[in-house]
Amino acid sequence: MKPRVPVVDGLFTEDAGPPALLGGRCPRCGSVFFPKQWSFCRNPHCDGGPLDDTPLSTRGRLWSWTDNRYAPPPPYPAGDPFEPYGVAAVELDAEQMIVLGQLARGTDIGRLQLGQEMELVVEPLFEDDDAVHTVWKWRAGSVTG
Amino acid sequence: MSDVQILGVGMHPWGKWGRNFAEYAVVAARAALADAGLSLGDVQFLAAGNTMRNGYPGYVAGSTIAQALGWSGIPVSSSYAACASGAVALDAARARIQAGKADVALVVGADTAPKGFFGPLPGDRPEDPDWLRFRLLGATNPTYFGLYARRRMERFGATAKDFAAVKVKNSRHGASNPNARYRKVFTEDEIAESPVVAEPLRLVDICATSDGAAAVVLTSAEFAARQSDRRPVTVAAVSTVTPTYPNTDLDLPDIATDSGVGAPPHARPFRDAIAHVAYEEAGLGPEDLSCAEVYDLSTALELDWYENIGLCGPGEAEALLHSGATTLGGRVPVNPSGGLACFGEAIPAQALAQVCEIVTQLRGDAGERQVEDATVGLAINQGLFGHGSCVIVTR
């Protein structure tokens, strides 16, 4: 079997239980950054740092969604034929931030509702001769409210 | 500080011409100089907006355009601020004049755009958020426009018919604009037949990518006063603000917002702040506007802008649109040029094209699309990577 490798290293982990995004947290002010991007805290009111690696909440509330029906340009690994996909913006309560992700394969976007619970999953994005390349996606959970 | 005035404007028509961007720039620059009654020898400073998709000459657009016009030995500046590039170039020229280091400055933006979706610059660059969003999510610009549009529908009850009404309005406005690329008047039925690109947005809801150029001649008030046969208008404000941390609004090209944990989000969201800073400088408010050019990257985004520039409160844009207030003949026509719906975006030229339209309106030169007795106009846009741009012009 081919190995599963992330499309980009270091952005999520599957090592400890359910998959989680990996960000940076400021030890002084608690601000969270995803991607971590830089080693220091970007809060101008804080001189904290360096950032600690931190897993992000694995559930959040649906802030908005859309889909993409035409193949994006590279570096997106669009297959042939192109397979359309959904994209969700999900609000994480604890981090007070919005994180984008593709919608899990098979999501019916016609049934999504604002504010519904979404759960982080890891799925293949594409496959080549060497590996299955994986990325995080958002899967619809139970409908709230 | 003394006023800075606009003495001339010029454009190269928008289209998909496939020529070198400097050729468009020269056409627009010469038109603006002719409009001002000046020649290249009068220009003491040239500021240009850069283009990212035309190689090295695009990164040094100021000197590329200076060379194309014929070297005249003047200092140049080359700015990049994505869609806000033109306004940042304009601000550089204005500051030069305000500092007393020039009386006449030429500001130019020109682009040659590729077909289809904009993509990131080539290479394997996981530290570049513009690369990451394409690589990991396939999140194109229309993906973000779709997210904003859906959010508007869910929050405020906006419908696809509302979005279509924006397109119908702008297509009517632009139908007589000789610089517009698309001059077809759309009906709601035709829009409903357009294919969905990023739900809920259809192809005709989303602006195309275009070639084009726009140029503005700025002068000191003292210099303008000596050109007695010209009709100068005044640059009342230029806002080129960036977001305030934490920016908890979802912005291109980021795949996540800032976190609100370490500091409270600013009371005034970024897009509101872009206009607010310009109003403050001009000493004017939304009630003073005769017309506005707003950045309708999508039809739905035009509605967001109504609220961001204070024409109405949150959730009221659809009612304002349907009241006819933002249509030519209404209280404050929005995008009398036809907007991006009729132009498509030519990135470094777009903010200047907006200013050209406002100047044309204030002078009463807009022909069939003329806003009656226009005295104050606002042009606003936002460039990815945190660039705001707002220019207020008065006569």
Interface residues (C-beta under 8 A of the other chain):
Chain A: V7 V8 D9 L11 C26 C29 G30 S31 V32 F33 F34 P35 Q37 C41 R42 N43 P44 H45 C46 W63 S64 W65 T66 D67 N68 R69 Y70 P72 P73 P74 P75 Y76 P77 A78 Y85 V87 A89 A94 E95 Q96 M97 I98 V99 L100 G101 Q102 I109 L114 L125 V135
Chain B: G116 F117 F118 G119 P120 P122 D124 P126 E127 P129 W131 L132 R133 F134 R135 L136 L137 G138 A139 T140 P142 T143 G146 L147 Y148 A149 R150 R151 E154 R155 P195 V196 V197 A198 E199 P200 L201 Y245 P246 T248 L250 I255 A256 T257 D258 S259 G260 V261 G262 A263
